[in-house]
Amino acid sequence: MKLAFDCSGHFAQLEALAARYADRQRDLADLCLIRMSELFPDHPVITVDREDFQGYRRNKREVIPIICPPER
């Protein structure tokens, strides 16, 4: 499986996500991962940003499944 994500095809969705999470310290990488989780819902997001991704939602309401390192 080859996963490729080109931001240029998703500007409107990324802009909407940026507006939705304007009160958070999100970056383009986070927004792209949220968008990819909407496009590929069967795959979890692998991240070290547990706190951020526990607050993000795909498709406005769905919890994003994540894989994180164990908490210390």
N, C-alpha and C positions, 0 to 999 in steps of 0.2 A: 504494500500500500504506500502510495506517495501522497503526502499531505502538503499542499501548497496554498498559501494564503496571500492574496494580492490586495492590499488596502484600497487600491484605486477602484476596485469593483464594489466596495462596501462603504464608501464615504458617508452616505446618508445614514446608514445604520450606526456607524462609529460616531458620527456627530450626535445622533440621538442618545447613544449611550453616554457620551461625554456630558451632555446636558443633564441626563438623569443622575449622574454621579458627580456633578459639579461641586458638591459639598465635601467630597472625599479627595484624598491625594492619589488620584488615579493617573496612570500614564498610558501612552499609546499601546504598550505591550499588554497591559491589563485589559484595555478595551478590545484589542484584537483577540485575546484569549476568550473573553466573554462572547464575542461574536462567533468565534470558531466553535464554542460549545453549543451555540444555537444551531449552527450548520451541521455539527457532528454530535448529536445528543447522546449517542451510545458510548462516547469516550470521555473519561474523566480528565480534568485539568491537573497537570502535575505542577505544583508550585511550592515555594517556601513561604509565601504570603498567606498563611492560613487565616489570619484575622481579616484581611481584605476580602478574600474570596468567600468567606463565610457570610459576608454582607452583600456580595454581588448576587444578582439574579439574572437568569437568562429568560428571554421572552417575558420580561417584566416580573414574573412571579415564581418561576421555577428555581429551586435550589440547584446550584452547580455542583455536581459531584467532583470532589478533589482528592488528590493523593498528596500527602505532605509528609515530611520527616516527622518522627515521633517528637512530642513535646518533651522538654527536659524537666 
